[in-house]
Amino acid sequence: MGRMVMRGALGVLLCLGLILIIAWAAQRRMIYFPDRAQPPIAAGAREVTLRTADGLRLTAWLFQPLPGTPERAVSVLVTPGNGANRAGRVPLAAALTARGLTVLLLDYRGYGGNPGSPSESGLAMDADAAHAYLTEIGHPIIYYGESLGAAVATALAIRHPPAGLLLRSPFTDLAAAGSAHYPFLPVGLLLRDRFPVASLIPRVTAPTAIVYGTADQVVPPEQSRAVAEAAANLTHLAVVDGADHNDRVLLDGPQLLDAVAALTAAVSPG
């Protein structure tokens, strides 16, 4: 009887070990969900090439205000979330250029026809390349980070301080967000990519805006609230009642655009 119990316990441990090994090996497939297809260029966009420190050439889209639109001489760098590609953020770019802003829609490595595979260090290099490109335009830059991109934008803000920082649906760190979805796994022990936000945001001195929805089923709203509470220079907070993570209102809705306008006014009054 004792041997049967020991064999059963050993079998359970082996199964758990196998599950952990698989989870560790496949974790990035559980984090990044790229649409790898290269999208046809959107109306109003200019295709540009970004060069990363590790030698990749990434395609991104630059949108500039249409003729006749009063230009604010401010650029917005959009660091997206972990899914789809830049085509899904075109409505945001259109709404921002209508307000006189220049917008760069970044696609990370492995997304939107770009070479490479995503990782935390890789996305950091992609963001650095996008920042370098916009720096050549010469306008003050607002970083706009969406979900996972909020972590990318916050880390970028430490390396290259922006004129303003907007975080949409930020998590405190990837382990906390992952634990909400995989409570049966020791996520904090397994993760190679950490993406801290709450621990970095106190070091960001630029005017900061945070927008999140109260019904977010991807990033728990309390995590976005914790990031807001930790921000060193929170100048605008928009809590969108009843909004889930991927609702249109959190793409180009009025609360979001008002948050951008508030940062723009701080960066470029008038």
For each residue, the residues with C-beta under 8 A, 3 or more apart:
1: 4 5
2: 5 6
3: 6 7
4: 1 7 8
5: 1 2 8 9
6: 2 3 9 10
7: 3 4 10 11
8: 4 5 11 12
9: 5 6 12 13
10: 6 7 13 14
11: 7 8 14 15
12: 8 9 15 16
13: 9 10 16 17
14: 10 11 17 18
15: 11 12 18 19
16: 12 13 19 20
17: 13 14 20 21
18: 14 15 21 22
19: 15 16 22 23 185
20: 16 17 23 24 185 186 190
21: 17 18 24 25
22: 18 19 25 26
23: 19 20 26 27 30 182 185 190
24: 20 21 27 190
25: 21 22
26: 22 23 29 30
27: 23 24 30 31 190 191 192 193
28: 31 32 117 118 119 192 193
29: 26 32
30: 23 26 27 178 182
31: 27 28 82 118 148 174 178 193
32: 28 29 82 110 118
33: 82 83 84
34: 82 83 84 85 108 110 111 112 118
35: 39 83 84 85 87 111 112
36: 85 110 111 112 113
37: 85 112 113
38: 59 112 113
39: 35 42 85 86 87 112 113
40:
41: 45 47 61
42: 39 45 61 87 90 93
43:
44: 63 66 93 94 97
45: 41 42 61 62 63 90 93 105
46: 61 62 63 64
47: 41 59 60 61 62
48: 59 60 61 62 104 133
49: 57 58 59 60
50: 57 58 59 60 106 126 129 130 132 133
51: 55 56 57 58 129
52: 55 56 57 58 109 122 125 126 128 129
53: 125 128 129
54: 122 125
55: 51 52
56: 51 52 109 114 115 116 125 126
57: 49 50 51 52 115
58: 49 50 51 52 106 107 108 109 114 115 126 129
59: 38 47 48 49 50 107 112 113 114
60: 47 48 49 50 86 104 105 106 107 130 133
61: 41 42 45 46 47 48 86 90 93 104 105
62: 45 46 47 48 102 103 104 105
63: 44 45 46 93 94 96 97 102 103 104 105
64: 46 97 102 103
65: 69 70 71 97 98 100 101 102
66: 44 69 97 98
67:
68:
69: 65 66 97 98 100
70: 65 100
71: 65 100 102
72: 99 100 101 264 268
73: 139 140 268
74: 100 101 102 139 140 141 142 163 264 267 268
75: 101 102 103 104 134 137 139 140 141 142
76: 96 101 102 103 104 141 142 143 144 260
77: 104 106 127 130 131 134 141 142 143 144 153 162
78: 89 92 93 103 104 105 106 144 146 149
79: 106 123 127 130 143 144 145 146 149 150 152 153 156
80: 84 86 89 105 106 107 108 111 146 147 148 149
81: 146 147 148 149
82: 31 32 33 34 118 147 148
83: 33 34 35
84: 33 34 35 80 87 88 111
85: 34 35 36 37 39 88 107 111 112 113
86: 39 60 61 80 89 90 105 106 107 111 112
87: 35 39 42 84 90 112
88: 84 85
89: 78 80 86 92 93 105 146 251
90: 42 45 61 86 87 93 94 105
91: 94 95 248 251 252
92: 78 89 95 96 103 251 252 256
93: 42 44 45 61 63 78 89 90 96 97 103 105
94: 44 63 90 91 97 98 252
95: 91 92 98 99 252 257
96: 63 76 92 93 99 101 103 257 260
97: 44 63 64 65 66 69 93 94 100 101 102 103
98: 65 66 69 94 95
99: 72 95 96 257 260 261 264
100: 65 69 70 71 72 74 97
101: 65 72 74 75 76 96 97 142 260 264
102: 62 63 64 65 71 74 75 76 97 134 137 139
103: 62 63 64 75 76 78 92 93 96 97
104: 48 60 61 62 63 75 76 77 78 130 133 134
105: 45 60 61 62 63 78 80 86 89 90 93
106: 50 58 60 77 78 79 80 86 126 127 130
107: 58 59 60 80 85 86 111 112 113 114
108: 34 58 80 111 114 118 122 123 126
109: 52 56 58 114 115 116 117 118 122 123 126
110: 32 34 36 114 115 116 117 118
111: 34 35 36 80 84 85 86 107 108 114 118
112: 34 35 36 37 38 39 59 85 86 87 107
113: 36 37 38 39 59 85 107
114: 56 58 59 107 108 109 110 111
115: 56 57 58 109 110
116: 56 109 110 122
117: 28 109 110 122
118: 28 31 32 34 82 108 109 110 111 122 123
119: 28 122 123 192 193
120: 123 124 192 193 194 195
121: 124 125
122: 52 54 108 109 116 117 118 119 125 126
123: 79 108 109 118 119 120 126 127 152
124: 120 121 127 128 152 155 156 159
125: 52 53 54 56 121 122 128 129
126: 50 52 56 58 106 108 109 122 123 129 130
127: 77 79 106 123 124 130 131 152 153 155 156
128: 52 53 124 125 131 132 156 159 160
129: 50 51 52 53 58 125 126 132 133
130: 50 60 77 79 104 106 126 127 133 134
131: 77 127 128 134 135 141 156 160
132: 50 128 129 135 136
133: 48 50 60 104 129 130 136 137
134: 75 77 102 104 130 131 137 139 141
135: 131 132 138 141
136: 132 133
137: 75 102 133 134
138: 135
139: 73 74 75 102 134
140: 73 74 75 162 163 164 267 268
141: 74 75 76 77 131 134 135 162 163
142: 74 75 76 77 101 162 163 164 165 166 260 263 264 267
143: 76 77 79 153 156 157 162 164 165 166
144: 76 77 78 79 149 153 166 168 260
145: 79 149 150 151 152 153 154 165 166 167 168 170
146: 78 79 80 81 89 149 150 168 169
147: 80 81 82 150 168 169 170 171 218 219 245
148: 31 80 81 82 151 152 174 195
149: 78 79 80 81 144 145 146 152 153
150: 79 145 146 147 153 154 167 168 169 170 171 197 227
151: 145 148 154 155 170 171 173 174 195 196 197
152: 79 123 124 127 145 148 149 155 156 195
153: 77 79 127 143 144 145 149 150 156 157 165 166 167
154: 145 150 151 157 158 165 167 170 196 197 200 201 204
155: 124 127 151 152 158 159 195 196 200
156: 79 124 127 128 131 143 152 153 159 160 162
157: 143 153 154 160 161 162 165 200 204 206
158: 154 155 161 200 203 204
159: 124 128 155 156
160: 128 131 156 157
161: 157 158 204 205 206
162: 77 140 141 142 143 156 157 165 206
163: 74 140 141 142 206 207 263 267
164: 140 142 143 206 207 208 209 263 264 266 267
165: 142 143 145 153 154 157 162 204 206 207 208 209 263
166: 142 143 144 145 153 208 209 210 211 259 260 263
167: 145 150 153 154 170 197 201 208 209 210 211 224 227
168: 144 145 146 147 150 210 211 212 250 256
169: 146 147 150 211 212 213 216 218 219 224 245 250
170: 145 147 150 151 154 167 197 210 212 219 223 224 227
171: 147 150 151 174 176 177 195 197 219 220 223 224 227
172: 176 177 196 197 198 223 226 227
173: 151 176 177 194 195 196 197 198 199
174: 31 148 151 171 177 178 191 193 194 195 196
175: 178 179 187 188 191 194
176: 171 172 173 179 180 223
177: 171 172 173 174 180 181 218 219 220 223
178: 30 31 174 175 181 182 185 187 191
179: 175 176 182 183 185 187 188
180: 176 177 183 220
181: 177 178
182: 23 30 178 179 185 187
183: 179 180
184:
185: 19 20 23 178 179 182 190
186: 20 189 190
187: 175 178 179 182 190 191
188: 175 179 191
189: 186
190: 20 23 24 27 185 186 187
191: 27 174 175 178 187 188 194
192: 27 28 119 120
193: 27 28 31 119 120 174
194: 120 173 174 175 191
195: 120 148 151 152 155 171 173 174
196: 151 154 155 172 173 174 199 200
197: 150 151 154 167 170 171 172 173 200 201 227
198: 172 173 201 223 226 227 230
199: 173 196 202 230
200: 154 155 157 158 196 197 203 204
201: 154 167 197 198 204 208 227 230 231 232
202: 199 230 231 232
203: 158 200 232
204: 154 157 158 161 165 200 201 208 231 232 233
205: 161 232 233
206: 157 161 162 163 164 165 233
207: 163 164 165 233 235 236 263 266 267
208: 164 165 166 167 201 204 231 232 233 234 235 236
209: 164 165 166 167 234 235 236 237 238 259 260 262 263
210: 166 167 168 170 224 227 228 231 234 236 237 238 259
211: 166 167 168 169 237 238 239 240 250 255 256 259
212: 168 169 170 216 219 221 224 225 238 239 240 243 250
213: 169 216 221 239 240 241 242 243 244 245 247 249 250
214: 221 239 240 241 242 243
215: 221 242 243 244
216: 169 212 213 219 220 221 224 243 244 245
217: 244 245
218: 147 169 177 244 245 246
219: 147 169 170 171 177 212 216 223 224 245
220: 171 177 180 216 223 224
221: 212 213 214 215 216 224 225 239
222: 225 226
223: 170 171 172 176 177 198 219 220 226 227
224: 167 169 170 171 210 212 216 219 220 221 227 228
225: 212 221 222 228 229 239
226: 172 198 222 223 229 230
227: 150 167 170 171 172 197 198 201 210 223 224 230 231
228: 210 224 225 231 234 237
229: 225 226
230: 198 199 201 202 226 227
231: 201 202 204 208 210 227 228 234
232: 201 202 203 204 205 208
233: 204 205 206 207 208
234: 208 209 210 228 231 237
235: 207 208 209 262 263 266
236: 207 208 209 210 258 259 262 263
237: 209 210 211 228 234
238: 209 210 211 212 255 256 258 259
239: 211 212 213 214 221 225
240: 211 212 213 214 243 249 250 253 255
241: 213 214
242: 213 214 215
243: 212 213 214 215 216 240 247 249 250 253
244: 213 215 216 217 218 247 250
245: 147 169 213 216 217 218 219 250
246: 218 250
247: 213 243 244 250 251 253
248: 91 251 252 253
249: 213 240 243 253 254 255 256
250: 168 169 211 212 213 240 243 244 245 246 247 253 256
251: 89 91 92 247 248 256
252: 91 92 94 95 248 256 257
253: 240 243 247 248 249 250 256 257
254: 249 257 258
255: 211 238 240 249 258 259
256: 92 168 211 238 249 250 251 252 253 259 260
257: 95 96 99 252 253 254 260 261
258: 236 238 254 255 261 262
259: 166 209 210 211 236 238 255 256 262 263
260: 76 96 99 101 142 144 166 209 256 257 263 264
261: 99 257 258 264 265
262: 209 235 236 258 259 265 266
263: 142 163 164 165 166 207 209 235 236 259 260 266 267
264: 72 74 99 101 142 164 260 261 267 268
265: 261 262 268 269
266: 164 207 235 262 263 269
267: 74 140 142 163 164 207 263 264
268: 72 73 74 140 264 265
269: 265 266
270:
